[in-house]
Amino acid sequence: MNLQKYFSYQRQLDDLIIREKHLTGRDLFSRKRLALMVEIAELANEFPETFKFWAHKKNQYDKALIELVDIFHFTLSIGLDFGKISGQYIYHVSYMPINSHGHLKLEDVFKEFMVSAAKLSPKTYVMFMNDFLALIDTLGFTWKEFEEAYFEKNKINHERQASGY
């Protein structure tokens, strides 16, 4: 899968945020990683049937798709930072579903993904991106659904910056 266009869109958004928020030269990796972990937790929260055994709430797939897109934005942004470190950008990723053998419960998939985010580094980035892309499939979304949601949220993110968010 070629991710070059998504990295390009993310670079535009990152540059806008850095310029608008006066963050030039700041190391934002720790903040981005924490934001990524929060988004993963928010994604898991949209699947209450997975872990909220005490409640009668149903999974919220529409909201989950938005959280997946937010995770993608932060994953791309971190990849751009890592690319600056290593002198190259990662555009091509191939992946196998994170739960291809069906041996993990969804709560374990979320837990493992959260642990991977906490340990994210230039060395583990490609595997993390692979796992993220596989998560889209694991949660039952098509790439077309995801891509449409991504472009809509990217537009919203630009509008938010333009309005002083």
C-alpha positions in Angstrom: 0.0 0.0 0.0 1.4 3.4 -0.9 0.8 5.9 1.9 2.7 8.8 0.3 -0.3 11.0 -0.3 -1.4 10.6 3.3 2.0 11.6 4.6 1.8 14.6 2.2 -1.6 15.6 3.6 -0.4 15.1 7.1 2.7 17.2 6.5 0.4 20.1 5.3 -1.7 19.8 8.4 1.4 19.5 10.7 3.0 22.6 9.1 -0.2 24.6 9.5 -0.4 23.6 13.2 3.2 24.3 13.9 3.0 27.7 12.2 -0.3 28.7 13.8 0.6 27.5 17.3 4.2 28.9 17.1 5.8 25.5 17.7 8.7 25.7 15.3 11.7 23.8 16.6 9.8 22.1 19.4 10.1 18.4 20.0 6.5 17.2 20.0 7.0 13.5 19.9 6.0 12.8 23.6 2.9 14.8 23.2 2.0 13.1 19.9 2.5 9.7 21.4 0.3 10.5 24.4 -2.3 11.9 22.1 -2.1 8.7 20.0 -2.6 6.6 23.1 -5.6 8.7 24.2 -7.1 8.2 20.7 -6.6 4.4 21.0 -8.4 4.5 24.3 -11.2 6.5 22.8 -11.5 4.0 20.0 -11.7 1.1 22.5 -14.4 3.1 24.3 -16.6 3.0 21.2 -16.6 -0.8 21.5 -18.2 -1.2 24.9 -19.4 -4.7 24.1 -15.7 -5.7 24.2 -15.0 -4.8 27.8 -17.8 -3.0 29.6 -19.4 -6.2 31.0 -21.3 -4.1 33.5 -23.2 -2.1 30.9 -25.7 -2.7 28.2 -24.1 -0.3 25.7 -23.8 -1.3 22.0 -20.7 -0.8 19.8 -20.7 2.6 18.1 -19.1 1.9 14.6 -19.7 5.4 13.2 -17.9 7.0 16.2 -15.2 4.3 16.1 -14.4 5.2 12.5 -13.7 8.8 13.5 -11.4 7.6 16.2 -9.6 5.4 13.8 -9.0 8.4 11.5 -7.7 10.4 14.5 -5.3 7.6 15.2 -4.1 7.6 11.6 -3.5 11.4 11.8 -1.2 11.0 14.8 0.5 7.8 13.4 1.3 9.7 10.2 2.5 12.7 12.1 4.8 10.6 14.2 6.1 8.9 11.0 7.0 12.2 9.6 9.0 13.0 12.7 10.7 9.6 12.5 11.4 10.2 8.9 13.2 13.4 9.8 15.3 11.4 12.3 16.3 8.6 9.9 16.5 10.8 6.8 13.8 9.0 4.9 10.0 8.6 4.9 8.1 5.4 5.0 5.5 5.3 2.3 5.1 1.6 1.4 3.6 -0.7 3.9 2.3 -4.2 3.5 0.4 -5.9 6.3 -1.3 -8.9 7.6 -4.4 -8.5 9.9 -3.3 -8.0 13.5 -5.6 -10.9 14.4 -5.3 -13.0 11.3 -5.6 -16.3 13.1 -8.6 -15.1 15.2 -6.7 -16.1 18.4 -7.0 -12.7 20.1 -10.1 -11.3 21.7 -10.8 -7.7 20.7 -9.9 -6.4 24.1 -6.5 -8.0 23.7 -6.1 -6.4 20.3 -6.8 -3.0 21.8 -4.4 -3.7 24.7 -1.6 -4.9 22.4 -2.1 -1.8 20.2 -1.9 0.5 23.2 1.3 -1.2 24.4 2.8 -0.9 21.0 1.9 2.8 20.9 3.6 3.3 24.3 6.8 1.8 22.9 6.6 3.5 19.6 10.1 4.3 18.1 11.7 4.6 14.7 12.5 0.9 14.9 8.9 -0.2 15.6 7.1 2.4 13.5 6.6 0.2 10.4 5.1 -2.7 12.4 2.9 -0.2 14.3 1.6 1.2 11.0 1.1 -2.4 9.7 -0.9 -3.1 12.8 -3.0 0.0 12.5 -3.9 -0.7 8.9 -4.8 -4.3 9.9 -7.0 -2.9 12.7 -9.2 -1.2 10.1 -9.9 -4.7 8.6 -10.2 -6.3 12.1 -12.9 -3.8 13.1 -14.8 -4.5 9.9 -14.2 -1.3 8.0 -13.4 -1.2 4.3 -10.5 0.9 3.0 -13.1 3.0 1.0 -15.1 3.8 4.2 -11.9 4.6 6.1 -10.5 6.8 3.3 -13.8 8.8 3.0 -13.8 9.4 6.7 -10.1 10.4 6.6 -10.6 13.0 4.0 -13.7 14.4 5.8 -11.8 14.6 9.1 -8.7 16.1 7.5 -10.9 18.9 6.0 -12.4 19.5 9.5 -8.9 19.6 11.1 -7.9 22.3 8.6 -11.1 24.3 9.2 -10.5 24.0 13.0 -7.0 25.5 12.6 -8.3 28.3 10.4 -10.9 29.2 13.0 -8.5 29.3 15.9 -9.2 25.8 17.4 
